[in-house]
Amino acid sequence: MSGHGFHVHGPHDHEIEHAAHADPKGLAGKLAVITAILATVGAMFSYMGGLTQANAGLYKNDAAIKKTEAANQWAYFQSKGNKQNMAELAVMLVPEEKKAKFLQEVDRYKSEKAEIMLAAQKLEAESKAFDERSEHEMHQHHRWAQATTALQVSIALAAIALLTKKGWMGAATLVMGAIGIAVGIGAWLHL
């Protein structure tokens, strides 16, 4: 205890202080550093996996919205078709002097239907594009998840290596960590 500059160390205090300031030595020290690095890289991979999963959901939602808008356009197209059919029927049933009016309506409905069809097709194409982006993001998510899982297994192997003090388990830690990092690099490169 220190009251007036006098300090007494316990029997193990010097060894603990020395170990805290020493460079990591032996299997335990090396595995501790490797584990910390793997955990850091794994955290980044996990973040990317979550990000790509969220993006996939957003793109799938956008695809559904566009698909609904397209369906609305097709319903509108169909209603114009029904009106066109009614106008065509009227041409056949009304007296000659009223046919011109209904023929103009038939032409107007044809023109309107063509515009509506283009809008519906455009919305369907946008929906398909969002679906494809969602699928791509899900593929990326799976790659990030695989990389994260490999790093987690590597960290578990490091713990087993520390407990068993087996050098080959330390090597297995490095191999599994390298696999995880390689898969993560593949995910980063969109492979």
C-alpha positions as CSV (number, residue, x, y, z in Angstrom):
1,M,0.0,0.0,0.0
2,S,1.1,3.5,-0.7
3,G,0.5,6.1,1.9
4,H,3.6,8.2,1.8
5,G,5.6,6.9,-1.1
6,F,6.0,3.4,0.2
7,H,4.6,0.6,-2.0
8,V,4.6,-3.1,-1.4
9,H,4.2,-5.6,-4.3
10,G,2.5,-9.0,-3.9
11,P,4.5,-12.0,-4.9
12,H,2.9,-12.3,-8.3
13,D,2.5,-8.6,-9.1
14,H,5.9,-8.3,-10.7
15,E,5.2,-11.3,-13.1
16,I,1.8,-9.9,-14.1
17,E,3.2,-6.5,-14.8
18,H,6.1,-8.0,-16.8
19,A,3.6,-10.2,-18.8
20,A,1.4,-7.3,-19.6
21,H,4.3,-5.4,-21.1
22,A,6.1,-8.3,-22.8
23,D,5.7,-9.3,-26.4
24,P,3.4,-12.3,-27.0
25,K,5.5,-15.4,-26.9
26,G,4.7,-19.0,-27.6
27,L,1.5,-20.6,-28.9
28,A,-0.8,-18.8,-26.5
29,G,0.5,-15.3,-27.4
30,K,0.5,-15.9,-31.1
31,L,-3.0,-17.4,-31.0
32,A,-4.3,-14.4,-29.0
33,V,-3.0,-12.0,-31.6
34,I,-4.4,-14.2,-34.5
35,T,-7.8,-14.5,-32.7
36,A,-8.0,-10.7,-32.2
37,I,-7.2,-10.2,-35.9
38,L,-9.7,-12.8,-37.0
39,A,-12.4,-11.4,-34.7
40,T,-11.9,-7.9,-36.2
41,V,-12.0,-9.1,-39.8
42,G,-15.0,-11.3,-38.9
43,A,-16.8,-8.2,-37.5
44,M,-16.3,-6.4,-40.7
45,F,-17.5,-9.3,-42.8
46,S,-20.5,-9.7,-40.5
47,Y,-21.4,-6.0,-41.1
48,M,-21.1,-6.5,-44.9
49,G,-23.3,-9.6,-44.6
50,G,-26.0,-7.6,-42.8
51,L,-25.7,-4.7,-45.2
52,T,-26.2,-6.9,-48.3
53,Q,-29.1,-8.7,-46.7
54,A,-30.8,-5.4,-45.9
55,N,-30.2,-4.2,-49.4
56,A,-31.6,-7.4,-50.9
57,G,-34.8,-6.8,-48.8
58,L,-35.1,-3.2,-50.0
59,Y,-34.6,-4.2,-53.6
60,K,-37.2,-7.0,-53.3
61,N,-39.6,-4.4,-51.7
62,D,-39.0,-2.0,-54.6
63,A,-39.6,-4.9,-57.1
64,A,-43.0,-5.6,-55.4
65,I,-44.0,-2.0,-55.5
66,K,-43.1,-1.8,-59.3
67,K,-45.0,-5.0,-59.9
68,T,-48.1,-3.6,-58.2
69,E,-47.8,-0.4,-60.2
70,A,-47.5,-2.5,-63.4
71,A,-50.6,-4.6,-62.3
72,N,-52.5,-1.4,-61.8
73,Q,-51.5,-0.2,-65.3
74,W,-52.6,-3.6,-66.8
75,A,-56.0,-3.2,-65.0
76,Y,-56.3,0.3,-66.4
77,F,-55.3,-1.1,-69.9
78,Q,-58.1,-3.7,-69.5
79,S,-60.7,-1.1,-68.5
80,K,-59.8,0.9,-71.6
81,G,-60.1,-2.3,-73.7
82,N,-63.6,-2.8,-72.3
83,K,-64.5,0.7,-73.2
84,Q,-63.1,0.2,-76.6
85,N,-65.2,-3.0,-77.0
86,M,-68.3,-1.0,-76.0
87,A,-67.5,1.7,-78.5
88,E,-67.0,-1.0,-81.2
89,L,-70.3,-2.5,-80.3
90,A,-72.0,0.9,-80.5
91,V,-70.6,1.4,-84.0
92,M,-72.5,-1.7,-85.1
93,L,-75.7,-0.8,-83.3
94,V,-76.2,3.0,-83.7
95,P,-77.6,4.7,-86.7
96,E,-75.1,5.8,-89.4
97,E,-75.0,9.5,-88.3
98,K,-73.7,8.5,-84.8
99,K,-71.1,6.0,-85.9
100,A,-68.4,8.6,-86.5
101,K,-68.5,9.6,-82.8
102,F,-68.0,6.0,-81.7
103,L,-65.3,5.4,-84.3
104,Q,-63.4,8.3,-82.8
105,E,-63.8,6.8,-79.3
106,V,-62.4,3.4,-80.6
107,D,-59.4,5.2,-82.0
108,R,-58.9,7.2,-78.8
109,Y,-59.1,4.0,-76.7
110,K,-56.6,2.3,-79.0
111,S,-54.2,5.2,-78.6
112,E,-54.6,5.3,-74.8
113,K,-54.2,1.6,-74.5
114,A,-50.9,1.8,-76.4
115,E,-49.6,4.4,-73.9
116,I,-50.8,2.4,-70.9
117,M,-49.2,-0.8,-72.3
118,L,-45.8,1.0,-72.6
119,A,-46.1,2.3,-69.1
120,A,-47.0,-1.2,-67.8
121,Q,-44.1,-2.8,-69.6
122,K,-41.7,-0.2,-68.3
123,L,-42.8,-0.9,-64.8
124,E,-42.5,-4.6,-65.3
125,A,-39.0,-4.1,-66.5
126,E,-38.1,-2.0,-63.5
127,S,-39.6,-4.7,-61.2
128,K,-37.5,-7.3,-62.9
129,A,-34.3,-5.2,-62.5
130,F,-35.0,-4.7,-58.8
131,D,-35.6,-8.5,-58.5
132,E,-32.2,-9.1,-60.2
133,R,-30.5,-6.6,-57.9
134,S,-32.1,-8.3,-54.9
135,E,-30.8,-11.7,-56.1
136,H,-27.3,-10.3,-56.5
137,E,-27.4,-8.8,-53.0
138,M,-28.6,-12.2,-51.6
139,H,-25.7,-13.9,-53.3
140,Q,-23.3,-11.4,-51.8
141,H,-24.9,-11.9,-48.4
142,H,-24.4,-15.6,-48.6
143,R,-20.7,-15.1,-49.5
144,W,-20.2,-12.7,-46.5
145,A,-22.0,-15.2,-44.2
146,Q,-19.8,-18.0,-45.4
147,A,-16.7,-15.9,-44.8
148,T,-17.9,-14.9,-41.3
149,T,-18.7,-18.5,-40.4
150,A,-15.3,-19.7,-41.5
151,L,-13.7,-17.0,-39.3
152,Q,-15.9,-18.0,-36.4
153,V,-14.8,-21.6,-36.8
154,S,-11.2,-20.5,-37.0
155,I,-11.6,-18.6,-33.7
156,A,-13.1,-21.7,-32.1
157,L,-10.2,-23.7,-33.3
158,A,-7.8,-21.2,-31.7
159,A,-9.6,-21.7,-28.4
160,I,-9.3,-25.5,-28.7
161,A,-5.6,-25.1,-29.6
162,L,-5.0,-23.0,-26.5
163,L,-6.8,-25.6,-24.3
164,T,-5.1,-28.6,-25.8
165,K,-1.8,-26.9,-26.5
166,K,-1.6,-28.8,-29.8
167,G,0.4,-27.1,-32.5
168,W,-1.5,-28.7,-35.3
169,M,-4.7,-27.1,-34.0
170,G,-3.0,-23.7,-34.3
171,A,-2.2,-24.6,-37.9
172,A,-5.8,-25.5,-38.5
173,T,-6.8,-22.1,-37.0
174,L,-4.6,-20.4,-39.7
175,V,-5.9,-22.6,-42.5
176,M,-9.6,-21.9,-41.6
177,G,-8.9,-18.2,-41.1
178,A,-7.2,-18.1,-44.5
179,I,-10.3,-19.8,-46.0
180,G,-12.6,-17.3,-44.4
181,I,-10.5,-14.3,-45.5
182,A,-10.3,-15.7,-49.1
183,V,-14.1,-16.1,-49.2
184,G,-14.5,-12.6,-47.9
185,I,-12.2,-11.3,-50.6
186,G,-14.3,-13.1,-53.1
187,A,-17.4,-11.5,-51.7
188,W,-15.7,-8.1,-51.9
189,L,-14.9,-8.7,-55.5
190,H,-18.5,-9.9,-56.2
191,L,-17.4,-13.4,-57.2
